[in-house]
Amino acid sequence: MVATLRPRRRLVLFLSIGFGVLAALVGVGLYGLALAPTPSTPTIAVDPAAPATPPGEPEPSASSAELPPIRSTSDAESFARDAASALINWDTATDFDPVDYAQVIVDAGDPSGAETAGLASDVRIYLPTPEAWMTLRSYGTRQWLTIDEAFVPASWNDAIDQATPGQILPGTIAYTITGTRHRAGIVGTQAQETSRPIAFTLFIACEPSFDECRLLRLSEVDNPLR
């Protein structure tokens, strides 16, 4: 099952990434994370007593065919929180790789496919490159998000007012997430941890366009709507 599912899902994602589209309402920039630590300048860390996975997050087993999907809901804020965690949380100690984590986000996108290429392009900037992932895996690096706030930015009302008829799907809303990005791992024999503030905006469409909320696009990291 694993051998048949994951290559197919990779193909879907790579085909999506191959086509670029422009965001209609906001400029979605590219954010390059400084992801790969080096032995001489470690950038990761961990509390030895910290759990192997973020609190409340299920730990995928080696026999799992795929990562759990983002929970289906018609509640926009709940969806935004779950999607934000799925976007930031990953663990190199599992059998999964960046494409698997990215696919979870893309699968929660617009089922019509209209925004699939743009969303896939947004997502890959949030994740390590395959080369960086291999380096991070050598340190057993994991990352997770602690959310402080999830709110509809005031500037979203301006975007709605300025949009032309039919430009925005009915039920579309923006949620800005603020919180802390944690990263942990082992450098040599030392358990270490680092953290930093993070903020970004998710553009979501719910009812009446869709029975369940769907992710349309993502803002640039640390350049959210306010």
Solvent accessible surface area in square Angstrom, and as a share of the most:
residue,aa,sasa,rsa
1,M,158,0.71
2,V,56,0.32
3,A,82,0.63
4,T,96,0.56
5,L,36,0.18
6,R,28,0.10
7,P,71,0.45
8,R,129,0.47
9,R,38,0.14
10,R,62,0.23
11,L,103,0.51
12,V,66,0.38
13,L,3,0.01
14,F,113,0.47
15,L,104,0.52
16,S,14,0.09
17,I,27,0.14
18,G,61,0.59
19,F,135,0.56
20,G,71,0.68
21,V,66,0.38
22,L,171,0.85
23,A,26,0.20
24,A,74,0.58
25,L,63,0.31
26,V,31,0.18
27,G,70,0.67
28,V,33,0.19
29,G,29,0.28
30,L,127,0.63
31,Y,55,0.21
32,G,73,0.70
33,L,30,0.15
34,A,100,0.78
35,L,15,0.08
36,A,51,0.39
37,P,3,0.02
38,T,64,0.37
39,P,112,0.71
40,S,99,0.64
41,T,85,0.49
42,P,55,0.34
43,T,69,0.40
44,I,1,0.00
45,A,7,0.06
46,V,19,0.11
47,D,74,0.38
48,P,120,0.76
49,A,93,0.72
50,A,29,0.23
51,P,74,0.47
52,A,64,0.49
53,T,22,0.13
54,P,17,0.11
55,P,112,0.70
56,G,84,0.81
57,E,66,0.30
58,P,89,0.56
59,E,109,0.49
60,P,29,0.18
61,S,62,0.40
62,A,85,0.66
63,S,96,0.62
64,S,33,0.22
65,A,25,0.19
66,E,75,0.34
67,L,17,0.08
68,P,69,0.44
69,P,109,0.69
70,I,19,0.09
71,R,134,0.49
72,S,74,0.48
73,T,20,0.12
74,S,61,0.40
75,D,77,0.40
76,A,20,0.16
77,E,64,0.29
78,S,28,0.18
79,F,5,0.02
80,A,0,0.00
81,R,86,0.31
82,D,44,0.23
83,A,0,0.00
84,A,0,0.00
85,S,20,0.13
86,A,27,0.21
87,L,3,0.01
88,I,4,0.02
89,N,18,0.09
90,W,7,0.02
91,D,19,0.10
92,T,1,0.00
93,A,80,0.62
94,T,18,0.11
95,D,78,0.40
96,F,2,0.01
97,D,31,0.16
98,P,13,0.08
99,V,19,0.11
100,D,13,0.06
101,Y,17,0.07
102,A,4,0.03
103,Q,4,0.02
104,V,12,0.07
105,I,2,0.01
106,V,14,0.08
107,D,65,0.33
108,A,13,0.10
109,G,5,0.05
110,D,11,0.06
111,P,83,0.52
112,S,88,0.57
113,G,38,0.36
114,A,74,0.57
115,E,51,0.23
116,T,34,0.20
117,A,16,0.13
118,G,1,0.01
119,L,1,0.01
120,A,0,0.00
121,S,23,0.15
122,D,8,0.04
123,V,0,0.00
124,R,118,0.43
125,I,38,0.19
126,Y,7,0.03
127,L,11,0.06
128,P,4,0.02
129,T,75,0.44
130,P,87,0.55
131,E,127,0.57
132,A,13,0.10
133,W,3,0.01
134,M,119,0.53
135,T,49,0.28
136,L,0,0.00
137,R,86,0.31
138,S,89,0.57
139,Y,24,0.09
140,G,34,0.33
141,T,0,0.00
142,R,21,0.08
143,Q,2,0.01
144,W,25,0.09
145,L,15,0.07
146,T,61,0.36
147,I,40,0.20
148,D,96,0.50
149,E,98,0.44
150,A,13,0.10
151,F,61,0.25
152,V,60,0.34
153,P,1,0.00
154,A,77,0.60
155,S,38,0.24
156,W,10,0.04
157,N,93,0.48
158,D,77,0.40
159,A,18,0.14
160,I,74,0.37
161,D,117,0.61
162,Q,145,0.65
163,A,23,0.18
164,T,87,0.50
165,P,138,0.87
166,G,82,0.79
167,Q,76,0.34
168,I,33,0.17
169,L,76,0.38
170,P,82,0.52
171,G,32,0.31
172,T,18,0.10
173,I,45,0.23
174,A,0,0.00
175,Y,23,0.09
176,T,0,0.00
177,I,0,0.00
178,T,22,0.13
179,G,5,0.05
180,T,34,0.20
181,R,30,0.11
182,H,32,0.14
183,R,5,0.02
184,A,0,0.00
185,G,4,0.04
186,I,78,0.40
187,V,19,0.11
188,G,70,0.67
189,T,125,0.73
190,Q,112,0.50
191,A,33,0.25
192,Q,54,0.24
193,E,68,0.30
194,T,55,0.32
195,S,66,0.43
196,R,63,0.23
197,P,107,0.67
198,I,7,0.03
199,A,9,0.07
200,F,0,0.00
201,T,0,0.00
202,L,0,0.00
203,F,12,0.05
204,I,0,0.00
205,A,0,0.00
206,C,10,0.06
207,E,100,0.45
208,P,109,0.69
209,S,36,0.24
210,F,37,0.15
211,D,121,0.63
212,E,78,0.35
213,C,5,0.03
214,R,63,0.23
215,L,1,0.00
216,L,18,0.09
217,R,19,0.07
218,L,1,0.00
219,S,7,0.04
220,E,44,0.20
221,V,5,0.03
222,D,66,0.34
223,N,87,0.45
224,P,18,0.11
225,L,36,0.18
226,R,148,0.54
